[in-house]
Amino acid sequence: MAITLPDDLIVLERSAWAQIQAGTLTADTAAAVQARLTEVALELGENRYEVERALKGAVRHPEPAGVE
């Protein structure tokens, strides 16, 4: 079963990923992603690490358009 990620978490992770690539990631950005990630895992009743894996996959290795 696929984990459905909320848009706000994806936006946070995209921001963090852009900062990582630019070498400008701040502790505040990283903490915000981790805090929201933990909240989402609890809300979904999913393992936090599985939610993080799904999030990083969605942001860093997205499926090409039209592929499911």
Secondary structure, DSSP 4 states (H G I P E B T S, - for coil): -PPPPPHHHHHHHHHHHHHHHHT---HHHHHHHHHHHHHHHHHHT--HHHHHHHHHHHHHSPPPTT--
